[in-house]
Amino acid sequence: MIKQTLALTLLLCAVTIGSFGQRSVRETTADGLKGPVQQVNSMMYAAIVENDEMRRGMALEHLETVYNAKGQRRSMSYLSTEEQIVFRTRYKHDAFGVTTLEQIVDHNDDVIGRTYYIYDDSFVLTESYVEDAERQVENRVRYKYDATGRLVQRSYNDPLGQVYRREMYRYNPDGTILSNTIYSRQDQKVMEIRFEYDRQRQPVTKTVFDYSEEEPEVFVTLYRYQYDAFGNWIQRTEYSVDGSVRTPEYITERRIQYFQ
């Protein structure tokens, strides 16, 4: 469940930050947040329908993200439902405010992974690489941008320098991501993800075209939100779609604290 939720979190974050070619923007902005956000506590629950009424079911995961007054991430913690740390990401920034290092630590505060970020002279992210606990490089990611500075390609490289995954991005006129197309090591299209948004620029429809099997499959997910006075969502309900049937799967609630 943690891997599934983490993937969802990173995917939706990527949707929000896709139009930013530079990491020197406020990370609260890159995370799709508005206002002087200090901390976001996100709790994900299974969605249950009884007597035609939907309610929260079992708690599945707790994610806590802390920011400083400059809008930079300080830490992101994945907690068990008993509030125990499963793992935590700590962020380091340079004098210009860009993230240079992410350290992942376990519940004993031992470092189990690192991600380093490399920029050009204009503070545009050009490469990142991941190290395991033994400081061995697991993979490198290289980034390409269009003339307006929007990310158009991520290339994932193995330790031998071979590309094993490519992600290509297309955009709507307002800068939100229209589609994300994924290619395999053999440069075959294995998946395409398309998005539709609400007025707050949050994805309300995600359509996944899976080409990894002989017969392509299509999966549709709907998201519905409730917002606070700053325009940040405080509740998101996720629905799977099968034909005309909409089934609620998850309810995520966020408690957002703001700097005064």
C-alpha positions in Angstrom: 0.0 0.0 0.0 2.9 2.4 0.8 4.3 1.9 -2.7 0.9 2.4 -4.3 0.3 5.6 -2.3 3.8 6.9 -2.9 3.4 6.4 -6.6 0.2 8.3 -6.6 1.7 11.1 -4.6 4.6 11.4 -6.9 2.5 11.2 -10.0 0.1 14.0 -8.9 3.1 16.1 -7.7 4.7 15.6 -11.2 1.5 16.8 -12.8 1.6 20.0 -10.7 5.3 20.7 -11.2 5.6 19.7 -14.8 5.7 23.2 -16.2 8.6 24.2 -14.0 12.0 23.6 -15.6 13.8 25.1 -12.7 14.0 23.9 -9.1 14.5 27.4 -7.8 10.8 28.0 -7.5 9.2 27.8 -4.1 8.8 24.1 -3.4 5.3 24.7 -1.9 4.4 26.1 -5.3 6.0 23.1 -7.0 3.9 20.9 -4.8 0.8 22.7 -5.9 0.2 24.5 -2.7 -0.9 28.1 -2.2 -0.3 30.5 0.6 2.3 30.4 3.5 2.1 26.6 4.1 4.1 25.3 7.0 3.0 21.7 7.3 0.7 19.3 5.5 -0.6 16.2 7.2 -2.2 13.8 4.7 -4.2 10.7 5.8 -5.4 8.2 3.3 -8.4 5.9 4.1 -10.2 3.2 2.2 -13.6 4.5 1.0 -16.7 2.5 2.1 -20.2 2.8 0.8 -23.1 1.7 3.1 -26.8 2.4 2.5 -25.8 4.6 -0.5 -23.6 6.8 1.8 -19.9 7.0 1.5 -17.6 7.2 4.6 -14.0 6.7 5.6 -12.9 3.1 6.2 -9.6 1.8 7.5 -6.7 4.2 7.7 -4.1 3.2 5.1 -1.2 5.7 5.3 -0.1 9.0 6.9 2.2 11.4 5.0 3.6 14.5 6.7 5.5 17.2 4.8 7.1 20.2 6.6 8.2 23.4 4.9 10.3 26.4 6.1 9.2 30.0 5.8 10.9 30.3 2.4 8.7 27.6 1.0 11.4 24.9 0.9 10.7 21.4 2.0 12.4 20.4 5.2 11.2 16.8 5.5 8.6 14.4 4.2 7.7 11.5 6.5 5.8 8.4 5.7 4.2 7.2 8.9 2.3 4.0 9.8 -1.3 4.3 11.0 0.2 4.0 14.5 2.1 7.2 13.9 5.5 5.5 13.7 8.0 6.6 11.1 8.4 4.1 8.2 10.9 6.3 6.4 11.6 10.0 6.1 13.1 12.2 3.4 15.3 15.1 4.5 16.1 17.9 2.1 19.3 20.0 1.7 19.4 23.3 -0.2 22.3 25.4 -1.4 22.8 29.2 -1.0 20.5 29.8 -4.0 17.6 27.9 -2.5 17.6 24.9 -4.8 17.5 21.3 -3.6 20.8 19.6 -3.9 20.3 16.5 -1.9 17.5 14.3 -0.6 18.4 11.8 2.1 16.0 8.9 2.9 16.3 7.6 6.5 14.6 4.7 8.2 12.8 4.6 11.5 16.3 4.4 13.2 17.4 7.5 11.4 19.9 5.5 9.3 20.4 6.7 5.8 19.1 4.1 3.3 19.2 6.2 0.1 20.3 9.5 -1.4 19.2 11.5 -4.4 21.6 14.2 -5.8 20.4 17.0 -8.1 22.7 18.7 -10.7 21.9 22.1 -12.3 23.3 24.2 -15.1 24.4 27.8 -14.6 20.8 29.0 -14.9 19.7 26.7 -12.0 17.8 24.4 -14.4 17.8 20.8 -13.3 19.7 18.7 -15.8 20.4 15.5 -14.0 19.8 13.6 -10.8 21.1 10.3 -9.5 20.2 7.9 -6.8 22.5 6.1 -4.4 21.7 3.2 -2.2 22.8 2.7 1.5 26.2 1.5 0.3 26.7 4.6 -1.9 26.3 2.6 -5.1 24.6 4.5 -7.9 21.3 2.8 -8.7 20.2 5.0 -11.6 20.5 8.4 -13.2 17.8 10.6 -14.6 18.5 13.2 -17.3 16.0 16.0 -18.1 15.2 17.9 -21.3 13.1 21.0 -21.8 11.4 22.9 -24.5 12.1 26.5 -25.5 9.8 27.8 -22.8 11.5 25.8 -20.1 8.9 23.1 -19.7 10.1 19.6 -19.0 9.5 17.4 -22.1 11.5 14.3 -21.3 12.9 12.3 -18.4 15.4 9.6 -19.3 16.1 6.9 -16.7 19.6 5.3 -17.1 20.9 2.2 -15.4 24.4 2.1 -13.8 25.9 1.2 -17.1 24.4 4.3 -18.7 21.8 2.5 -20.7 18.3 4.1 -21.0 15.7 1.7 -19.6 12.8 4.1 -19.4 11.7 7.4 -21.0 8.9 9.7 -20.1 7.6 12.3 -22.6 5.3 15.1 -21.6 2.8 17.3 -23.5 1.1 20.3 -22.1 -2.1 22.3 -22.2 -1.9 26.0 -23.0 -2.1 26.8 -19.3 1.0 24.7 -18.5 -0.7 21.7 -17.0 0.4 18.3 -18.3 -1.9 17.0 -21.0 -0.2 13.6 -21.3 2.7 11.5 -20.1 3.9 8.8 -22.4 6.3 6.1 -21.1 8.7 4.0 -23.3 10.6 0.9 -22.3 14.2 -0.1 -22.7 13.4 -1.3 -26.2 11.9 2.2 -26.9 8.4 0.7 -27.2 5.5 2.7 -25.9 4.2 0.8 -22.8 1.9 3.4 -21.3 0.2 6.7 -21.9 -1.4 8.8 -19.1 -3.8 11.6 -19.9 -5.2 14.2 -17.5 -8.1 16.6 -17.2 -8.2 19.4 -14.6 -10.6 21.6 -12.6 -10.3 25.3 -12.2 -7.8 24.9 -9.4 -5.5 23.1 -11.8 -5.9 19.8 -9.9 -6.4 16.6 -12.0 -10.0 15.4 -12.0 -9.6 12.6 -14.6 -6.6 10.3 -15.1 -6.9 7.9 -18.1 -4.2 5.2 -18.3 -3.6 3.4 -21.6 -1.6 0.3 -20.8 0.2 -1.1 -23.9 2.4 -3.6 -22.0 0.2 -6.6 -22.8 -0.9 -7.9 -26.2 -4.3 -6.5 -25.7 -4.1 -2.8 -24.6 -6.1 -1.9 -21.5 -7.7 1.4 -20.4 -8.1 2.5 -16.8 -9.9 5.6 -15.7 -9.7 7.3 -12.3 -11.7 10.3 -11.2 -10.7 12.7 -8.4 -13.1 15.0 -6.6 -11.9 17.7 -4.1 -12.9 20.0 -1.3 -10.8 23.2 -0.9 -9.9 25.6 1.9 -9.9 29.4 1.8 -6.4 29.4 0.2 -7.5 27.2 -2.6 -5.6 24.1 -1.3 -7.5 20.8 -1.4 -8.3 19.4 2.0 -10.1 16.3 0.9 -9.7 14.2 -2.3 -11.9 11.2 -3.2 -10.6 8.8 -5.7 -13.0 6.7 -7.9 -12.3 3.9 -10.3 -14.5 3.8 -13.4 -15.8 0.7 -15.2 -18.1 1.7 -18.0 -20.8 3.8 -16.4 -20.1 2.5 -12.9 -18.1 4.8 -10.5 -16.7 3.1 -7.4 -15.1 5.1 -4.6 -11.7 3.6 -3.7 -9.9 6.1 -1.4 -10.5 9.2 0.7 -7.5 11.4 1.4 -7.8 14.2 4.0 -5.2 16.9 4.5 -4.7 19.1 7.5 -2.7 22.2 6.4 -1.0 24.5 8.8 0.0 28.0 7.7 2.7 30.4 8.9 1.1 33.4 10.6 
